[in-house]
Amino acid sequence: MHVVAVEIELHLPGVHSLKEKRSRLKPLLARLQSHFNAACAETDLQNQHQRAIITCVTVSTTGAHAEQMARRIPPWIERNRPDLDVIDEAYTHL
């Protein structure tokens, strides 16, 4: 079993409250989980209105496949969520 985690830093322009931030992130996390069959959660910067760090974890029988799945997530966010900006991404093999 191979596990790859991708940590993605997001900028949420125009967000002025934590409630508004949650209303943008909750549907994103649900769609990522559904589309990529990955475990996803907000993992840092929870108290900042316009910044978020989310982590998505993929599992596969091969390391190459797990990493391939994880590397498709940030471009998917950029294509499907123009209201969010991907600032940075980091991959970890667990």
C-alpha positions, 0 to 999 in steps of 0.5 A: 500500500502506498499513500501520498498526501498533497498539501495545497495552500489556497488564496480565497479572494474577497472572503471577509469572514470565517463563515464565508470561508467555510461556505467556499471550502466545504463544497470544494472538499466534498467534490475533491473527495468524490471526484478523486476518492481521496480523504480531504480536510482543511489542515491549517490557517483555519483562523485566516479569512483569505488563506487556507491549507487543505490536505488530500490523501490518496492511497494505491497499490503502487506509489506511482499511481498514488502520486499521479492521482495526487498531482491531478488535484491542484490543476483540477482546483484551478480549472473548476474553482476560479474563485480560488487561487492555488498558491503552493503545493507540497507532496509527501509519501507516507 
